[in-house]
Amino acid sequence: MRFFKFGGYSNDSEDRPEVLRKAVARGEAIIHQKVPARGVIVVGDNFRDILGGQAIGATSVGVATGPMNYESLAGYKPDFLFHDLSHTDDVLGKLLPHVPQH
């Protein structure tokens, strides 16, 4: 909670999609409205993050900064895939136009 006002946590569930659903519910409680599934962006460096995001209908973003390389992550077909997030303007320029506004 030091950097984020809400999230999904490992003690919520062992099931990654359920952890993500809890995170979405917490975020919706803060803003007092529902967020369309595609408006949720799940960013991760592991195939479980990509599959979890896909399972809840979110926009999935793979980032090859962890244990899996770019090519491995590409095999899970995330909506977006980056080597890293160091080019912030480029990343946001690609993500934001594809996220539905509510």
Summary of the structure (lengths in Angstrom):
residues: 102
radius of gyration: 13.5
end to end distance: 25.5
largest distance: 38.8
contacts: 278
relative contact order: 0.15
helix: 43%
strand: 12%
